[in-house]
Amino acid sequence: MDDPTLQEEEFQGSLNVRLWGRIFRHAMPYKRFLVPMVVAGVATSGAEASLALVMRHVINAAADQGRQAVLWPYALAYMGLVAVIAVCVCLFIVLGGKVATGVSHDMRRSGFAKLQELSFSYYDRRPVGWLLARLTSDCERLSRLLGWGVLDLTWAVSFLAVVTVIMLVIKWPLALAVFIVLPPLGWVTHYFQKRLLLSSRTARKINSMITAAYNESLMGVRTTKTLVREAQNLSEFTGLADQMFRASVLNALQGALFWPMVMLLGSAGVGMALWVGGLYVIEKVIDIGTLILFIAFAQRFFEPIHELSRIFTEILGAQAAAERVQGLLDTEADVRDLPQVAEAIAARRALRQGGDPTRDGLAPDGLPDRLDEIEFRDVSFAYKAGQPVLEHFNLKVRAGETIALVGPTGGGKTTIVSLLCRFYEPTAGQVLLSGVDYRQRSLRWLQSQLGIVLQSPHLFAGTVRENIAYGNLAAGTDEILRAATLASAHDFILAMEKGYDSQVGPGGNRLSTGQKQLIALARAILADPRIFIMDEATSSVDTETERLIQRGIQTLLKGRTSFVIAHRLSTIRSADRILVIEKGRIVEEGRHLDLIRLKGKYHRLYTSQFTREREEELLRGEPRTSPA
C-alpha cells in the first residue's frame, strides 16, 4: 500500500547524534526526576556488584574458619545492600514513569499546539493518519526511550564498568579470560536484535494493513455485495494473511535462535572462569570465594551487553520517528504574522493591560478595527509550481455587499475565498483590507471576522447546544436559542429526543446533511462575523431543507460582506453581484436579471439547471417555480 500511515519507519544504519541531542532536550524540564533516576540506576548496579563481593567474603570465611566463622556482619551487609536495591528500584520505577509520561505529555501538547498554528498547505501534503501517528505512537515511543531507555543505559554502563573494574583489580588475567567471549556476545546480540526489530516491524506493518482491510470490508460491505466482489476480496485478504504468517514465523525463528546463542556464549564465559579459575585455585593463586565471584560475574555479564545492544538498536529504529516528530515541532507555518505585526500585537496588548483609553476602536494589531472594502489586486496563485489556478485576478468588494461565485468545477471559486480567508497567500499580487495588504494585519484578527458554512459542515462529538456555542463560547442559552431560530433550526432541534442536549455523534453522524447545515448556520450566526462565506451549502440537500437554509442565509447575510459559492443557481438570484469564474478569471459579472438578459454563460448555466430542477419538481408533484 502507498498510504504513508501504513508505512513503518525504516531502520537507520547510523546514529544521528545531533538529532538525538535535540530530542533529549524534551527531557530537560524533568531533570529533577532524571538526575536522581540516573543516581538510583548507578547505585543499583553498584549494590548488585557488591552482593557478589559479600558472597565471596562469606565463602572464604566459611572455608577458612569453619563453624567458628563470624558471618552476621556479612548477613547485615547483604540485607543492607538488598534494601538499597529495593529502594533504588522503587525510586527509578517512580521517577522513570514520571519522566516518560511527562515527556509524552509535553510532546503531544506541543505537537497539537503546532498543528493549530500550521497553514492549510501543510495538511494538503500530509494525510490525517500520518499526523495522528506522529502524535500518538511516535511520541509514545520516544518518551519511553527518554525515560526507561536512559535508566537501562545508565544501569548497563555502570554495571559493566563496576564489574570490569572489580574483576581487573582482583585478578586481571582471569578477567581477560572471561572477557574473551564478550566480542562474539556483543556481535550476536546486535546482529539478532537488528533482525528481530526488522521482522517485528514488518509484522506490525502487515497487521496495520490487515486492520485497514477489515475496516474497508466492513464499511463497504454493501458495495462488495452489489458488485459480487466477495471472492476477490477474500483472495486479497488471504495474501495479506499469508504475509503476516511468514513475517511472524520469521520473527519467532529468529528469537528461537537468538536466546540459545546468548545462553551458549554466556555459558562459555562461565566455562572460561571455571577452567582458568579452577587452575588458579589448584595452584593456590586465588581462593575459592574469588572463583565463585568470577563465575557469578561471568553469568551476569551478558545481561548489560544485551541491554546496551537492545537500546542502541531501538534508538536506530526510532530515529525516523524522532526525525518526524522533531520535524513537525520545527515546522513553520507558511501563513503567519510578519515580525512587525507580531511586535505591534505585543505592544497593543501591553497598552490594553495598562488601560490606555486612546486605543479604543483599534484591532489587536493597532490598526483600525473595520473592513470597509476588500480588494484582490492583480492576484495570482498556484497550489503547485507551474500550475496556476488564478492569474492576475482583480476584484473590489464593498462592505455589506453579497458576491456570488459560479462556474465550472476547478475554475478557482474555492481558491478565491481560501485566499480571502488567508488559508493561503497569493503567489503574486495583493489582497487588501480597507486599502492595507492583509499580510500587514493580524492573522488571528482577520480569521476572527469570518463565518463559514461548507458543503459538508463538520460537527464535533457532543450536544447540539455545544456545537452551536462553538461559534461563541461565551454565549448564553438565550443567544443560542435565538441563533438557532434565525437559522430555522429551532423546530427540528426541539423535535429531537433531548432537544438542545441531544448528542450529534462523531462528525454529526446522527443528523442528516440538511440538519448539520442548519446547525452550522446557527453557529455562524452566533459568531456574528463581518465576512460570511458559504461554499456549496445547499448542493446536497432536498428542496424543503434548501428553503430552510435559504431563510437562514438571508438572515445571516444582512449587513455583512458575503461570498457565496453556489451550485444551485436559484440560491443567488438576490446577490448584489454574480461572478462567473472560469480558469481563474471573471468571464461575466452583474446582477441576476442583467446576466439573464445578456444570454451568455450564466444564462446557459441557469436555464439548463432550471430545466433539470423543473423536471424534478414535476416528478415530485411540486408547484411550478419561476426561473427569474
Residue pairs with C-beta under 8 A, 6 or more apart in sequence:
1 7
1 209
1 212
3 127
3 129
3 212
4 126
4 127
4 129
4 130
5 127
5 129
5 130
5 132
5 133
5 208
6 129
6 205
6 208
6 209
6 212
7 205
8 201
8 202
8 204
8 205
8 208
9 201
9 317
9 318
9 319
9 320
9 321
9 324
10 320
11 194
11 197
11 198
11 201
11 316
11 317
12 316
12 317
12 319
12 320
13 316
14 316
15 312
15 315
15 316
15 319
16 319
16 322
16 323
19 319
19 322
19 323
19 326
20 315
20 319
20 322
22 326
23 142
23 146
23 322
23 325
23 326
24 146
26 103
26 106
26 107
26 142
26 146
27 34
27 99
27 103
27 146
27 147
27 150
28 34
29 102
29 106
30 98
30 99
30 102
30 103
33 95
33 98
33 99
33 102
34 95
34 99
34 150
36 91
36 95
37 91
37 92
37 95
37 96
37 99
37 150
37 151
37 154
38 150
38 151
38 154
40 88
40 89
40 91
40 92
40 95
41 88
41 92
41 151
41 154
41 155
41 158
42 154
42 155
42 158
43 84
43 88
44 84
44 85
44 88
44 89
44 92
44 155
45 155
45 158
45 159
45 162
46 158
46 162
47 81
47 82
47 84
47 85
47 88
48 85
48 159
48 300
49 159
49 162
49 163
49 166
49 297
50 81
51 78
51 81
51 82
52 293
52 296
52 297
53 166
53 293
54 74
54 77
54 78
54 81
55 78
55 289
55 292
55 293
55 296
56 289
56 290
56 292
56 293
57 74
57 289
58 71
58 74
58 289
59 288
59 289
59 292
60 287
60 288
60 289
60 290
61 69
61 70
61 71
61 74
62 69
62 71
63 287
63 288
63 289
92 151
96 147
96 148
96 150
96 151
97 147
99 146
99 147
99 150
100 143
100 144
100 146
100 147
100 148
101 143
101 147
103 142
103 143
103 146
103 147
104 139
104 140
104 143
107 139
107 142
107 143
107 325
107 329
108 135
108 136
108 139
110 329
111 134
111 135
111 139
111 325
111 328
111 329
112 135
114 328
114 329
114 331
115 131
115 135
115 328
117 333
117 336
118 331
118 333
118 334
119 333
119 334
119 335
119 336
119 423
119 424
120 335
120 418
120 423
120 424
121 334
121 335
121 383
121 424
122 331
122 333
122 334
123 131
124 383
131 328
134 324
134 325
134 328
137 321
138 321
138 324
138 325
139 325
141 318
141 321
142 318
142 321
142 322
142 325
145 311
145 314
145 315
145 318
149 311
149 314
149 315
152 307
152 310
152 311
153 307
153 308
153 311
155 304
155 307
156 303
156 304
156 305
156 307
156 308
156 311
157 304
157 308
159 300
159 303
159 304
160 301
160 304
160 305
160 308
163 297
163 300
163 301
164 175
166 297
167 174
167 175
167 178
167 294
167 297
168 175
170 286
170 290
170 293
170 294
171 280
171 285
171 286
171 290
171 294
173 276
174 273
174 276
174 277
174 280
174 286
174 294
175 294
177 272
177 273
177 275
177 276
178 269
178 272
178 273
178 294
178 297
178 298
178 301
180 269
180 272
181 265
181 266
181 268
181 269
181 272
182 269
182 301
182 305
184 265
185 262
185 265
185 266
185 269
185 301
185 302
185 305
186 305
186 309
188 258
188 261
188 262
188 265
189 258
189 262
189 302
189 305
189 306
189 309
189 310
190 309
190 312
190 313
192 254
192 257
192 258
192 261
193 258
193 309
193 310
193 313
194 313
194 316
195 254
196 251
196 254
196 255
196 258
197 313
197 314
197 317
199 247
199 250
199 251
199 254
200 251
201 317
202 247
203 244
203 247
203 248
203 251
206 240
206 243
206 244
206 247
207 244
209 240
210 237
210 240
210 241
210 244
213 236
213 237
213 240
217 224
217 233
217 237
223 229
224 230
224 233
262 302
262 306
265 302
266 298
266 299
266 301
266 302
269 298
269 299
269 301
269 302
270 295
270 298
270 299
272 298
273 291
273 294
273 295
273 297
273 298
274 291
274 295
277 286
277 290
277 291
277 294
277 295
278 291
280 286
280 291
281 287
281 288
281 291
334 424
334 425
335 422
335 423
335 424
335 425
335 443
336 443
337 345
337 442
337 443
337 444
338 439
338 440
340 440
341 365
341 439
341 440
341 441
341 442
341 443
344 365
344 366
344 367
345 364
345 365
345 366
345 442
347 366
348 359
348 362
348 364
348 365
348 366
349 364
351 359
352 359
359 366
361 368
361 369
362 368
362 369
363 369
363 441
363 442
363 445
364 442
364 444
364 445
365 441
365 442
365 445
367 436
367 440
367 441
368 434
369 445
370 434
371 399
371 433
371 434
371 449
371 530
371 531
371 561
372 398
372 399
372 434
373 396
373 397
373 398
373 399
373 432
373 433
373 434
373 435
374 395
374 396
374 397
374 420
374 431
374 432
374 433
374 531
374 561
375 395
375 396
375 397
375 430
375 431
375 432
375 435
376 393
376 394
376 395
376 396
376 416
376 419
376 420
376 429
376 430
376 431
377 394
377 429
377 430
377 431
377 432
378 392
378 393
378 394
378 428
378 429
378 430
379 390
379 392
379 393
379 394
379 419
379 426
379 428
379 429
379 430
379 431
380 388
380 390
380 391
380 392
380 393
380 426
380 427
380 428
380 429
381 388
381 389
381 390
381 393
381 415
381 419
381 424
381 426
381 427
381 428
382 388
382 389
382 427
383 389
383 424
388 584
389 412
389 415
389 584
390 412
390 415
390 416
390 419
390 426
390 584
391 584
391 585
392 429
393 412
393 416
393 429
393 584
393 585
393 586
395 403
395 416
395 579
395 586
397 403
397 561
397 563
398 561
399 561
400 559
400 560
400 561
401 561
401 562
401 576
401 577
402 557
402 561
402 562
402 564
402 574
402 575
402 576
402 577
403 562
403 563
403 564
403 575
403 576
403 577
403 579
404 564
404 565
404 566
404 572
404 575
404 577
404 578
404 579
405 413
405 416
405 417
405 563
405 564
405 565
405 566
405 579
405 581
406 413
406 565
406 566
406 569
406 572
406 578
406 579
406 580
406 581
406 602
406 605
407 413
407 579
407 580
407 581
407 582
407 587
407 601
407 605
408 582
411 581
411 582
411 583
411 584
412 581
412 583
412 584
412 585
413 565
413 581
414 535
414 565
415 424
415 584
416 563
416 581
417 533
417 535
417 563
417 565
418 424
419 425
419 426
419 431
420 431
420 531
420 533
420 563
421 446
421 447
421 450
421 452
421 533
422 431
422 438
422 443
422 446
422 447
425 431
425 439
430 437
431 437
431 438
432 438
433 441
433 446
438 446
449 529
449 530
449 531
450 529
450 531
450 532
450 533
451 471
451 524
451 525
451 527
451 528
451 529
451 531
451 532
451 533
451 556
451 560
452 524
452 532
452 533
452 534
452 535
453 517
453 520
453 521
453 524
453 532
453 533
453 534
453 535
453 537
454 520
454 535
454 536
454 537
455 535
455 536
455 537
455 539
455 540
455 567
456 513
456 516
456 540
457 508
457 516
457 517
457 519
457 520
457 537
458 507
458 508
459 467
459 504
459 507
459 508
459 511
459 516
459 519
459 520
460 466
460 467
460 470
460 504
461 503
461 504
461 505
461 506
461 507
462 503
462 504
463 498
463 500
463 501
463 502
463 503
463 504
464 493
464 496
464 499
464 500
464 501
464 502
464 504
464 519
465 477
465 480
465 500
465 501
467 504
467 508
467 519
467 523
468 480
468 483
468 484
468 500
468 519
468 522
468 523
468 526
469 475
469 480
469 526
470 523
471 483
471 522
471 523
471 524
471 525
471 526
471 527
472 479
472 526
472 527
472 528
475 483
475 526
479 526
480 500
480 522
480 526
481 490
481 500
483 522
483 523
483 525
483 526
484 490
484 493
484 500
484 518
484 519
484 522
486 522
486 525
486 552
486 555
486 556
487 518
487 519
487 521
487 522
487 525
487 552
487 555
487 556
488 518
488 521
488 548
488 549
488 551
488 552
489 515
489 518
489 519
489 521
489 522
489 548
489 552
492 515
492 518
493 499
493 500
493 502
493 519
496 502
502 510
503 510
504 510
504 511
504 516
504 519
505 511
508 515
508 516
508 519
511 519
512 545
513 540
513 541
513 545
514 541
514 542
514 545
514 546
514 548
514 549
515 545
517 537
517 538
517 541
517 545
517 549
518 545
518 548
518 549
518 552
520 537
521 537
521 549
521 552
521 553
521 556
522 552
524 532
524 556
525 552
525 555
525 556
529 560
530 560
530 561
531 560
531 561
531 562
531 563
532 556
532 557
532 560
532 561
532 562
532 563
533 562
533 563
533 564
533 565
534 553
534 562
534 563
534 564
534 565
535 565
536 565
536 566
536 567
537 549
537 553
538 546
538 549
538 550
538 566
538 567
538 568
538 571
539 567
539 568
541 549
543 617
543 620
543 622
546 568
546 571
550 571
553 564
553 571
554 574
556 562
564 571
564 572
564 575
566 572
568 609
568 613
569 602
569 605
569 606
569 609
569 610
570 609
570 610
570 613
570 625
572 578
572 592
573 592
573 628
574 592
575 591
575 592
576 591
577 589
577 590
577 591
578 588
578 589
578 590
578 591
578 592
578 595
578 602
579 586
579 588
579 589
580 586
580 587
580 588
580 589
580 595
580 600
580 601
580 602
580 605
581 587
582 601
587 601
588 595
588 598
588 600
588 601
588 602
590 598
592 628
593 628
595 602
595 603
595 606
596 602
596 603
596 606
596 628
606 627
607 627
610 627
613 625
614 624
614 625
617 623
617 624
617 625
